[in-house]
Amino acid sequence: MCGIVGYTGPNPALSRVIEGLRRLEYRGYDSAGVALATEKSAPLVVAKKAGKLNNLESSLTSTYDNATSGIGHTRWATHGGPTDTNAHPHISNDGKLAVIHNGIIENYVELKEDLEKRGHTFTSETDTESVAHLLSDEFRKNQDLAAAMRSVCKQLRGSFTLLAIHSDSPEHIVGARRNSPLVVGVGDGENFLASDVSAFISHTKKALELGQDQVVDVTPQGVSVTDLEGGAITPKAYEITWDAKAAERGGFTHFMLKEIFEQPKAISDTLLGRFGADGKIECKEIENLSLDIDRILILACGTAYHAGLIGKYALEEWAKIPVDVELASEFRYRKPVLSKNTLVITISQSGETMDTLMALRHAKELGAQTLSICNTIGSTIPRESDGVLYTHAGPEIAVASTKALLTQIVALHVVGLYLAQEKKTLSASDIVLIREEVLALPNKVEEILETVEPLRTMTRGFKDSTSVLFLGRHVGYPAALEGALKLKELAYMHAEGFAGGELKHGPIALIEAGTPVIAILPPATSEISEKMLSNIQEVKARGAKVIAIADSTTKLDVPHVIRIPQSLELLQPLLSIVPLQVFAYEMAVARGNDVDQPRNLAKSVTVE
Ligand code: F6R
């Protein structure tokens, strides 16, 4: 959601800000804008346009090379439609102050009423504009933008990242954050503020984490961070471990396709160092947690939730601990019973998903121990968890999550094996066997990707279908849910995942002649193999066109069979999901959709 960039330094700010916004495009947006300080104490140059960044760029009549500080924004509309006027930045009535915002200001109506009484004129329908007016009033008191920001933040309810610039102190960019992401990029004589590090990755790899309710003031020479009372804070510094190339398409037509093909490496990188030479599973991240665990609760949203549903089977079978998986957005508004013996695992690629963050805080308040599985170093969810296990998927740019999912599943497998080892619920020889299968996964995913062309051709043949159903049992059921989610978000088609056993309890009524049904088959040795084969017969008898995903142990008589390598049943989703991703990708391409930025979606859902 909303991308935010601020720059101050000796270089032309516009090009730095636009480059940052381009790199943040993946977050999803519907309008964009910039504000530049070109001349001390003069009105700022402000340009904003509905639609893609190209619209904004073509509306600019100059490169404004004299502006060496500026802020830029890509907006994902919440309050007020995606119009030029509602796009950020929002400016004070004298035009000297501009603000950009990610999040929601919950008390904006009362603030606006009050500001209008004080003579401020509003031009947009946004919640953000009140902040611009409030800040300009506060700034007038002592000409200190950081002090003004601290004072304003105390008056705001809701969640926000805010950046502000004022032409009276044009070298300063001031930011603040509460429940929304903001990082500092520390350059050489230039500094950046941004929603995430990809905005400045080609200029610096040095970053600073900002905490809750902190205000940051950057100039070309320095960074100063305070709490809302003005107390100095030393932010945590970290080095970004990937480079700009990792966040570029590198010859692929879409980021999503590139990320699908990066999955073998993402799995290997996430497993690196997990299996010691002595055969021991290494999981330092949870060594500091108490292993006196009588229940695990996994909380996440969307695809990350599916990772949890898949991981549950292995965690229970290997570690013999009951596992529940719940949507973070549901959990946060319940009054569940947790104890210090409950381990709550939150899963999040971005580490900033608002519902997952709020669910984590709720779980902590209820006394649980918390572990996060996350792909983004320094993000809020891992910072607030008792332990963190980082996945190493690298930057995931396409809105639809692919490589992050597979790494989240293997991370859960590592946790399951570690707990089984420590609690001795699996024998050493069983652990060795599973370990070998886990380590073989990258090559098996590679094998699928090498033979994916016929699947791509076949997918195009289903381009005009109106609905696709996905069927699975056991771990194949959450894999089916994921297949359906990918197809919905990318191809804008009706798609649903069902547990095979539920078919006759309703969903079978949806089958018509020609309905594509994608069935995920377990290995033939599984006790559910024959049940799935019966489900296939049932849908075939009603005219469905079945596409089966199966390993070579299962004989099938259906129009399309996609073969995947053999693996343990519990690990199979790491293979069966790959063709489902390719199916959704190819369908989106065939239907002419924006694969990397599907309509209405945002990469990191930082509002409720
Ligand atoms: C689907 C997708 C979303 C995310 C969800 C959680 O392809 O990308 O469903 O999985 O928004 O995001 P994170 O993992 O960042 O918490």
Residues whose N, C-alpha, C, O or C-beta is under 5 A from the ligand:
A	BS01	F6R	C301 G302 T303 A304 I347 S348 Q349 S350 G351 T353 V399 A400 S401 K603 V605
